[in-house]
Amino acid sequence: MLTVIIPTVSTPPTFPYGVSAVKAAAAAVNAKGGINGKQIEIKVCNENNNPNDAVKCARQAVANHSVAVVGSFSTSGHQITQTLSKAGIPLVGFNPITPADYACATCYGFDAGSTLAFAGLPGALRASGAKTVTTLSLDLASAAANVAAVEQAAKAAGLRTAAVVKVGATSTDLAPAVQAVVQSRADAAVSVLPAEQTLAFIKAADQARAPFTFGVVDGQIQSVLSQIHGSQDDHLLVVGAYPPLDATARYPGLKQFAAELDAQGRTGDKDAATRDSSSVRAWLSVHAVAQVAAGITGDITSTSLNDAFKTAKNIDLYGIQPAWTPSAKGHVPGFERVSNARVFFMRLSDGKFSEAKPIAGIDLNAGKPF
């Protein structure tokens, strides 16, 4: 049994399509005989964007003797990882959003995750011609980690940094924040704000005809893409842990992803039609578990799977990410467990992401573009 812990029916953000991606991958594996002849069973727990419910979901995964938790997302990640780590249950393909999430000993992430994606923004902005960058952040202590990641990366990219522009947690008028960026004379701004405030800032900057470039992580605007259009695209630069979904020529594994999601959609699962980087991660997590579990002799348990991940090498991520060895060490200070640390640069046009030019992305471990 594999468990998915994710907000599905609650106040936004919700990701029911992440469940669809997990089910699509599981169905594809099962159609080929499952794992060592056993069919994958998926259990879904809605964590409701609530810390208490997130802990309940983690405890339920333990009670159900889940072999692993896959394709999950929670803003209460630390509470989930504590419970699962204590029980020795692997958490595979979780989107880490805090340094503690990255440090979890039984967590196995095969991409840069949100915090490292933020760290990739200054490099993208530098490639687009920026020289000075400021950061937009909620006026909360919990936002400090992402701000620090941006500023550290900005320094490494050779950018000057202006003072952080702080926004109240309940602010809906972002015009003052736009003016603060203009007055700072920064020619680029990075948002670590939630989706609705990021959207409000984009619209306020467009209305003010602000000259600076605005950098965001793809997950910040995924839920509001339909509301971003026209000239708002021109000053927007996006980074993410995955390439645009239509970049199938360069990343052919995205064709398999689309085909398996299409098959899931034909079962009547309407959420399978919604696809983004989160659903790619969720889909890959099941395929990664299937590959590692296939090499286990004897019973497949959370313990045997955890041990197998520690020794696994060159797990195939279908070219979407480099082949993954979970025990390999990364080279980004504080994120040494991240051996795959690619971030992709994108532009937005008519609600779709496309590869940015002239540089499509950067490998944060190597410090080189690709």
Phi and psi in degrees as a GROMACS rama.xvg file:
@    title "Ramachandran Plot"
@    xaxis  label "Phi"
@    yaxis  label "Psi"
@TYPE xy
-114.316  139.404  LEU-2
-111.012  141.235  THR-3
-112.789  124.436  VAL-4
-111.587  115.533  ILE-5
-163.691  147.463  ILE-6
-76.3581  120.214  PRO-7
-115.631  -39.0532  THR-8
-135.018  95.7037  VAL-9
-169.297  -170.197  SER-10
-68.5405  146.343  THR-11
-57.4046  152.194  PRO-12
-84.0098  142.197  PRO-13
-125.139  151.47  THR-14
-136.41  56.3717  PHE-15
-60.5933  -25.6089  PRO-16
-71.8154  -17.6072  TYR-17
-65.3283  -37.1847  GLY-18
-64.2829  -41.4849  VAL-19
-59.395  -40.7028  SER-20
-65.3914  -41.4824  ALA-21
-63.2507  -44.9095  VAL-22
-65.4757  -36.0027  LYS-23
-63.3188  -45.3228  ALA-24
-66.1793  -42.103  ALA-25
-62.2521  -41.3607  ALA-26
-63.0338  -39.6823  ALA-27
-65.211  -42.1137  ALA-28
-66.458  -43.1928  VAL-29
-63.1997  -36.0112  ASN-30
-64.3279  -21.6862  ALA-31
-100.246  15.6145  LYS-32
106.997  0.340916  GLY-33
75.9362  -152.802  GLY-34
-107.582  110.889  ILE-35
52.3939  39.4696  ASN-36
86.8609  -3.68387  GLY-37
-107.089  136.575  LYS-38
-77.2111  143.426  GLN-39
-79.7384  131.708  ILE-40
-110.32  134.276  GLU-41
-107.994  130.178  ILE-42
-116.346  131.342  LYS-43
-112.498  133.808  VAL-44
-128.067  121.4  CYS-45
-82.3685  115.978  ASN-46
-90.1249  -0.304417  GLU-47
59.0454  17.749  ASN-48
53.8622  38.6091  ASN-49
-132.698  124.405  ASN-50
-57.4102  -39.6445  PRO-51
-65.5855  -42.2151  ASN-52
-68.6146  -33.7456  ASP-53
-61.6851  -43.0658  ALA-54
-65.2079  -40.3999  VAL-55
-60.1943  -40.262  LYS-56
-63.9642  -42.4021  CYS-57
-63.6568  -42.1148  ALA-58
-65.8344  -34.2403  ARG-59
-66.5989  -38.8011  GLN-60
-61.0893  -38.8837  ALA-61
-66.0503  -46.3008  VAL-62
-62.7239  -32.7404  ALA-63
-81.9253  -1.40142  ASN-64
58.2366  42.1806  HIS-65
-61.9764  138.499  SER-66
-71.4285  -35.3148  VAL-67
-160.036  160.63  ALA-68
-107.363  127.942  VAL-69
-127.994  154.545  VAL-70
53.5212  33.3405  GLY-71
-99.7887  162.535  SER-72
-146.966  138.763  PHE-73
-161.49  139.358  SER-74
-77.1684  -4.94115  THR-75
-107.081  38.3843  SER-76
-56.2698  -38.6491  GLY-77
-62.6408  -40.444  HIS-78
-64.2616  -39.0199  GLN-79
-67.77  -47.4217  ILE-80
-64.6551  -34.4781  THR-81
-60.9096  -47.1994  GLN-82
-65.5052  -47.0741  THR-83
-69.607  -39.5207  LEU-84
-63.0123  -41.1224  SER-85
-61.7961  -35.0478  LYS-86
-86.1665  -6.5793  ALA-87
75.1974  25.8959  GLY-88
-94.2396  122.934  ILE-89
-65.2527  139.58  PRO-90
-112.605  106.859  LEU-91
-111.179  129.635  VAL-92
72.2779  27.616  GLY-93
-78.8877  142.606  PHE-94
-87.315  103.069  ASN-95
-74.4887  132.442  PRO-96
-121.802  -1.21798  ILE-97
-135.623  158.621  THR-98
-57.2205  -34.4754  PRO-99
-63.0076  -35.9388  ALA-100
-62.1234  -38.7625  ASP-101
-69.9942  -27.8856  TYR-102
-85.504  -12.1675  ALA-103
-55.5151  126.369  CYS-104
-70.7277  -26.6212  ALA-105
-106.996  18.7217  THR-106
-100.396  134.793  CYS-107
-126.935  99.8764  TYR-108
-105.484  136.171  GLY-109
-112.332  16.2404  PHE-110
-145.242  -179.959  ASP-111
-68.6844  -29.363  ALA-112
72.9833  173.974  GLY-113
-65.5054  -45.7904  SER-114
-64.7226  -43.3782  THR-115
-70.6618  -27.65  LEU-116
-63.4093  -41.1439  ALA-117
-57.4592  -39.6945  PHE-118
-65.5916  -21.4695  ALA-119
-80.9304  -16.1696  GLY-120
-60.3852  -45.4184  LEU-121
-58.1927  -38.3132  PRO-122
-62.9478  -39.7533  GLY-123
-65.2266  -41.2943  ALA-124
-67.9478  -38.6448  LEU-125
-62.2863  -41.6162  ARG-126
-63.7446  -25.8117  ALA-127
-89.9352  1.77865  SER-128
108.611  0.160342  GLY-129
-70.1089  149.387  ALA-130
-121.772  -28.6086  LYS-131
-131.219  136.072  THR-132
-132.033  144.579  VAL-133
-122.441  165.73  THR-134
-119.856  136.716  THR-135
-99.5835  125.322  LEU-136
-142.978  148.874  SER-137
-62.2918  147.519  LEU-138
-82.3653  61.4097  ASP-139
-135.195  145.518  LEU-140
-62.7084  -30.755  ALA-141
-65.9693  -16.6178  SER-142
-85.2556  -7.37921  ALA-143
-61.8975  -36.2977  ALA-144
-63.4209  -43.6521  ALA-145
-69.6159  -36.7626  ASN-146
-62.3149  -44.632  VAL-147
-62.4635  -39.2335  ALA-148
-63.6406  -41.5811  ALA-149
-64.8418  -46.2231  VAL-150
-68.1634  -37.4588  GLU-151
-64.251  -43.2394  GLN-152
-68.071  -34.8913  ALA-153
-62.4617  -42.5644  ALA-154
-62.8744  -43.4389  LYS-155
-64.2649  -30.0444  ALA-156
-84.6392  -3.22728  ALA-157
83.6708  20.3088  GLY-158
-94.4929  144.535  LEU-159
-79.2619  149.812  ARG-160
-115.651  136.772  THR-161
-99.4253  166.893  ALA-162
-58.0399  144.677  ALA-163
-63.6337  136.478  VAL-164
-96.3268  114.063  VAL-165
-97.0824  141.332  LYS-166
-123.666  136.062  VAL-167
-63.3372  146.322  GLY-168
-61.5027  -25.387  ALA-169
-108.918  9.43524  THR-170
-66.4358  135.207  SER-171
-115.711  -20.4898  THR-172
-95.5407  106.957  ASP-173
-98.8091  6.619  LEU-174
-58.7609  -42.5718  ALA-175
-60.6143  -35.4251  PRO-176
-66.6888  -38.833  ALA-177
-59.5954  -46.4969  VAL-178
-64.1973  -34.6067  GLN-179
-65.3838  -38.4322  ALA-180
-66.6451  -43.9209  VAL-181
-58.5616  -45.6027  VAL-182
-67.6457  -25.1397  GLN-183
-73.1468  -14.6731  SER-184
64.9173  17.185  ARG-185
-71.5742  142.553  ALA-186
-98.6555  7.71876  ASP-187
-153.752  148.775  ALA-188
-132.945  140.018  ALA-189
-111.263  129.591  VAL-190
-96.1885  129.654  SER-191
-117.367  31.8588  VAL-192
-90.9844  159.228  LEU-193
-64.1662  168.71  PRO-194
-56.2861  -49.7993  ALA-195
-64.8971  -38.0484  GLU-196
-74.6613  -33.9516  GLN-197
-61.2375  -44.7658  THR-198
-61.5397  -43.5772  LEU-199
-61.4075  -37.2828  ALA-200
-68.1498  -43.3186  PHE-201
-57.7529  -44.4059  ILE-202
-68.9268  -39.5544  LYS-203
-66.855  -39.2195  ALA-204
-65.8565  -38.6565  ALA-205
-66.0416  -43.124  ASP-206
-64.2537  -36.2608  GLN-207
-82.864  -3.24196  ALA-208
53.0927  43.5215  ARG-209
-64.9089  140.953  ALA-210
-85.9191  -12.2475  PRO-211
-80.6219  159.682  PHE-212
-85.8808  143.548  THR-213
-117.624  122.36  PHE-214
-105.472  135.031  GLY-215
-138.9  160.271  VAL-216
-89.6212  143.191  VAL-217
-53.7947  -38.8059  ASP-218
-63.3196  -23.9683  GLY-219
-68.6335  -27.5214  GLN-220
-117.532  -0.662841  ILE-221
-56.1575  -41.2837  GLN-222
-76.8882  -11.0548  SER-223
-121.502  16.8024  VAL-224
-55.2555  -38.6505  LEU-225
-65.7035  -15.3741  SER-226
-99.1417  1.51705  GLN-227
-109.462  123.449  ILE-228
-159.24  170.133  HIS-229
60.1986  -133.567  GLY-230
-66.8791  -16.3355  SER-231
-63.4956  -29.0442  GLN-232
-67.1145  -30.4333  ASP-233
-61.6167  -35.3193  ASP-234
-102.95  12.686  HIS-235
-103.556  128.012  LEU-236
-124.023  128.468  LEU-237
-116.732  141.301  VAL-238
-123.097  156.985  VAL-239
-159.035  169.497  GLY-240
-83.2888  -4.14814  ALA-241
-136.385  154.855  TYR-242
-74.7369  168.159  PRO-243
-57.2088  143.844  PRO-244
-66.249  -19.7852  LEU-245
-92.6751  7.17654  ASP-246
-84.3748  50.4451  ALA-247
-72.0332  -25.8619  THR-248
-65.6311  -39.8081  ALA-249
-86.0319  -29.2521  ARG-250
-128.396  79.7118  TYR-251
-62.8837  -19.6576  PRO-252
-61.3345  -21.7924  GLY-253
-66.9451  -22.9954  LEU-254
-68.1525  -42.6745  LYS-255
-65.0153  -41.5491  GLN-256
-55.0609  -49.5406  PHE-257
-64.1139  -41.4559  ALA-258
-63.9708  -41.3239  ALA-259
-72.2131  -33.9542  GLU-260
-69.7797  -36.6229  LEU-261
-60.4611  -43.0716  ASP-262
-63.6335  -38.7355  ALA-263
-64.5724  -38.3076  GLN-264
-62.4863  -34.1322  GLY-265
-70.5537  -11.0033  ARG-266
-82.1998  -3.40463  THR-267
101.831  2.744  GLY-268
-80.5514  98.7203  ASP-269
-68.5767  -27.4326  LYS-270
-68.6436  -16.3762  ASP-271
-66.1774  -14.6717  ALA-272
-77.9658  -19.2354  ALA-273
-92.0437  122.785  THR-274
-139.204  136.065  ARG-275
-154.665  -169.527  ASP-276
-62.894  -31.742  SER-277
-65.0138  -38.7589  SER-278
-74.9651  -29.8155  SER-279
-62.9583  -45.1572  VAL-280
-60.2797  -45.1812  ARG-281
-62.0633  -42.4884  ALA-282
-63.6241  -46.7397  TRP-283
-63.252  -32.1889  LEU-284
-61.4024  -39.1515  SER-285
-68.877  -43.9384  VAL-286
-64.1955  -35.277  HIS-287
-66.0039  -44.4695  ALA-288
-61.0005  -43.4359  VAL-289
-60.8378  -42.0865  ALA-290
-66.0447  -44.8496  GLN-291
-69.5301  -43.377  VAL-292
-65.05  -29.3364  ALA-293
-62.9844  -22.3392  ALA-294
-90.3536  1.93345  GLY-295
-85.0378  129.878  ILE-296
-94.3124  126.104  THR-297
97.5267  -160.113  GLY-298
-68.0732  139.228  ASP-299
-93.0033  108.546  ILE-300
-124.943  172.376  THR-301
-60.5141  -36.5198  SER-302
-67.6796  -48.9395  THR-303
-65.9334  -34.5733  SER-304
-70.2095  -40.9401  LEU-305
-60.6415  -44.2164  ASN-306
-62.9016  -38.6603  ASP-307
-67.025  -37.5891  ALA-308
-64.9073  -33.6375  PHE-309
-67.4951  -23.9136  LYS-310
-112.432  -3.58993  THR-311
-65.8286  149.536  ALA-312
-136.663  144.446  LYS-313
51.3619  52.0227  ASN-314
-68.4635  130.392  ILE-315
-76.5151  119.243  ASP-316
-109.353  26.2212  LEU-317
59.4213  28.4898  TYR-318
77.9052  -7.9086  GLY-319
-70.9354  -38.6983  ILE-320
-126.363  158.383  GLN-321
-60.3868  155.622  PRO-322
-52.1784  140.785  ALA-323
-117.259  125.996  TRP-324
-112.542  106.019  THR-325
-55.7132  -31.8471  PRO-326
-82.8116  -8.60156  SER-327
-64.8529  146.979  ALA-328
-97.9716  137.248  LYS-329
-87.3026  175.839  GLY-330
-121.463  8.87944  HIS-331
-87.634  120.369  VAL-332
-53.7049  129.147  PRO-333
88.1437  -9.78158  GLY-334
-130.773  40.7899  PHE-335
-65.86  -18.697  GLU-336
-80.1225  -3.50111  ARG-337
-97.8726  96.9874  VAL-338
-84.7123  -23.4851  SER-339
-105.589  108.257  ASN-340
-129.939  43.9579  ALA-341
-81.126  139.335  ARG-342
-125.349  141.087  VAL-343
-108  135.658  PHE-344
-96.4579  133.346  PHE-345
-139.06  154.976  MET-346
-112.219  161.243  ARG-347
-116.939  132.285  LEU-348
-146.09  121.295  SER-349
52.4109  43.372  ASP-350
78.0447  10.3479  GLY-351
-127.514  143.667  LYS-352
-84.3711  142.355  PHE-353
-135.962  157.505  SER-354
-64.3761  133.616  GLU-355
-74.0738  155.192  ALA-356
-128.326  148.521  LYS-357
-87.353  -8.55792  PRO-358
-112.441  124.744  ILE-359
-82.4558  -18.0237  ALA-360
171.6  -177.893  GLY-361
-140.943  142.121  ILE-362
-92.2271  109.239  ASP-363
-67.151  -26.6582  LEU-364
-70.5029  -42.6177  ASN-365
-86.1676  -19.9613  ALA-366
68.8088  26.1784  GLY-367
-128.376  146.536  LYS-368
-72.0162  161.164  PRO-369
